[in-house]
């Protein structure tokens, strides 16, 4: 046996001839020649190849060294986490993978150690046989080693060799034995999205015969729960298996937006395929634009410009299991781009606290929470996730992890996994991180799943997303007369309320208005004040309407006191009539005083105006200051609600960060809610709408 063979040849060239004589005539004499070197390049001559037909190659540094010995490059790609793994090239040209055992002591006559064999199984090491002392019957070390090897072979045959006479349930499957792989193949670049979620397989322990561990049938129901993350490998403990995330603990994905998008698409596709409610809060404008056409499939899709709706969703998600007990799965909450969200919420600490509360406690409330970030989360957010996935680019920028010798280096498309996912596989064994081949999906695959859900929803199956967190649409159409009549009969039988608009869940919004009530309608120019008055007239067909235009209408002259009095006197049944005053700022104080005096004769009076600097001098508004009911069109802040007693505006009054025309805040005592004014119908359109059917769910 010659160690460092190349150094020997370099220092003593004449030794090569003697070694070749041993190789040539040594076969007939029973001699074995073993030549070992770290650098085979240039040291293996044609004489050596002609006389030594068997080559053994462990892990080498370059593909050229592997090819020089084996005529292929596989030995150069053996992981350093698999010591003793290598290939042997036989005289017939075949290459067989092997894994050499660790021998740290040889039995001797003076120190006879018992033979003890352990098998590595899923639950840990299991002793296969009781310790039996090696017989000290004399002889040299070779005889003792041969007897030890015979005991090991007998033990293996007794434990693992297939027995044809054994019952069928106890026979070892030949296919399982064929899966023995001493050198594990490389992790694939990624794991494709499964069409149907399959049960997670049992772990495969490389370097150990799979037949050594008695496998019990897996519970397919429990294994199929959750989201498939990909194929995970813990090389240090010989474990590789598909891994799923149950959603019972929060998950962090640290990568750039372009890197994390395929894995994010995979999670979303699996959630939609399982009919799981999905809430996506993304600060990535590109991702938001891609998914905006399919926003109807989400429970809520929040973009970077929608900070008010973000806070609304966070406040609503403080409720445990917001979708009730009817949901069969945990809703998926995705916070994409946490670093950008925190930057946008620097001046909103309350919203930041709500966001941290969701990430850290959302899993306890029945939600599956996953968040992504391109930067390492700062402060308390660094400990919000139970498991963390880190991309290769993120690790290269992390100085502590990239310089650690114990930390694995993943491929460009792989992730390192830290946290609870590893603990589920190896318990409390020491481990810095494992390697994950992620389960990814393309955008088109996600679109196909969304279209499939839309088709099933249109066919009548109960898979439509709810309206609990959905934003307002930009507009509502005016319902039919039959619908309005049925709504009044069901919700307003006494006629003490006015139907003014519809809320975010498309339900009627009522305003309590006793006889003689005056309701201010405040809004900026082009906010939809005139449309609101027309819509209220159509939403309350049981009442007549009188419209006073402060701007003068077609004549362009504001109505005088005499003309106003004549119009009020012309109403036949004032107790069943509504008075609409548009553009109050153009009416003279005398006309306003007349309206204030005669308000008790009418069912209600709605006064619309655009705020002007000296509006406090208006007799009508001065009388309404501090009122408990009002209609506010597109208020930007509490300063626009100074007319009434309001302490906070609804957070859900926005659509994509803006308030379109007709967006309304209805103040009715202690109730403050956002609503949308339906588009008023023309005379011809009213005739068409009158023929529509009354909805069943009115």
Buried (B, 14 or more C-beta within 10 A) or exposed (E): EBEBBBBBBEEEEEEBEEBBEBBEEBEEEEEEBEBEBBBBEEBBEEBBEEBBEEBBBBBBEEBEBBBBBBEBBBBBEBBEBBBBBBBBBEEEEEBEBBBEEEEEEEBBBEEEBEBEBEBBBBEEEBEBBEEEEBEEEEEEEEEBBEBBEEBBEEBBEEBBEEEEEEEEEEEBEEEEBEEBBBBBEEBEEBBEBEEEBEBBEBBBBBBBBBBBBEEEEEEEEEBBBBBBBBBBBBBBBBBBBBBBBBBBBBBBBBBBBEBBBBBBBBBBBBBBBBBBBBBBBBBBBEBBEBBEEBBEBBBBBBBBBBBBBBBBBBBBBEEEEBBEEEBEBBBBBBBBBBBBBBEBBEEBEEBBEBBBBBBBBBBEBBBBBBBBBBBBBEEEBEEBBBBBBBBBBBBEEBEEBEEBEEBBBBEEBBBBBBBBBBEEBBEEEEBBBBBBBBBBBBBEBBBBBBEEBBEBBEEEEEBEBEBBBBBBEEBBEBBBBBBBBBBBEEEBEEEEBBBBBBBBEBEBBBBBBEEBBBBBBBBBEEBBBBBBBBBBBBBBBEBBBBBBBBBEBEEEEBBEEEEBBEBBEEBEEBEEBBBBBBBBBBBBEEBBBBBBEBBEBBBBBBBBBBBEEEBEEBBBBEBBEEBEBBBBBBBEEEEBBBBBBBEEBBBBBBBBBEBBBBBBBBBBEEEBBBBBBBBBBEEEEBEEBEEEEBEEEB
